[in-house]
Amino acid sequence: MANTKSTTDKAERKKIKRTARKKAAPKAKRTTPRGSLKKKVKKLVRGQSKR
């Protein structure tokens, strides 16, 4: 992404970012599924409540 810290005009900054995004190489396809590192939540047992 282009450095737009020095640009104060919002429209100008947007234009710079868009052109930078178009020039950037496309991202590679994911090798692992999204959220694979997320901690899995254990399903609670049905029936009587704990408290």
C-alpha positions in Angstrom: 0.0 0.0 0.0 1.2 3.5 -0.8 2.3 5.8 2.0 -0.5 8.5 2.3 0.5 10.0 5.7 1.6 13.3 4.1 -1.6 13.7 2.0 -4.2 15.7 3.8 -6.9 15.8 1.2 -9.2 12.8 1.7 -10.2 12.4 -2.0 -6.5 12.6 -3.1 -5.5 10.0 -0.5 -8.3 7.7 -1.7 -7.1 8.1 -5.3 -3.5 7.2 -4.4 -4.6 4.2 -2.5 -6.9 2.9 -5.3 -4.1 3.1 -7.9 -1.7 1.4 -5.5 -4.2 -1.4 -5.0 -4.7 -1.9 -8.7 -0.9 -2.1 -9.3 -0.3 -4.6 -6.5 0.1 -8.3 -7.3 -3.0 -10.4 -6.6 -2.9 -12.4 -3.4 -2.3 -16.1 -3.5 -5.1 -18.5 -2.7 -5.4 -19.7 0.9 -3.6 -22.9 1.7 -5.3 -23.3 5.1 -8.9 -22.6 5.9 -9.8 -19.2 7.5 -9.9 -19.3 11.2 -8.1 -22.6 11.5 -5.9 -21.3 14.3 -9.0 -20.2 16.3 -9.7 -22.1 19.5 -12.6 -24.5 19.0 -15.5 -24.1 21.5 -16.6 -27.4 23.1 -20.4 -27.9 22.8 -22.1 -28.0 26.2 -24.0 -31.1 27.2 -27.7 -30.9 26.8 -29.9 -31.5 29.9 -29.6 -30.2 33.4 -27.9 -26.8 33.8 -24.7 -26.6 35.8 -26.0 -23.9 38.2 
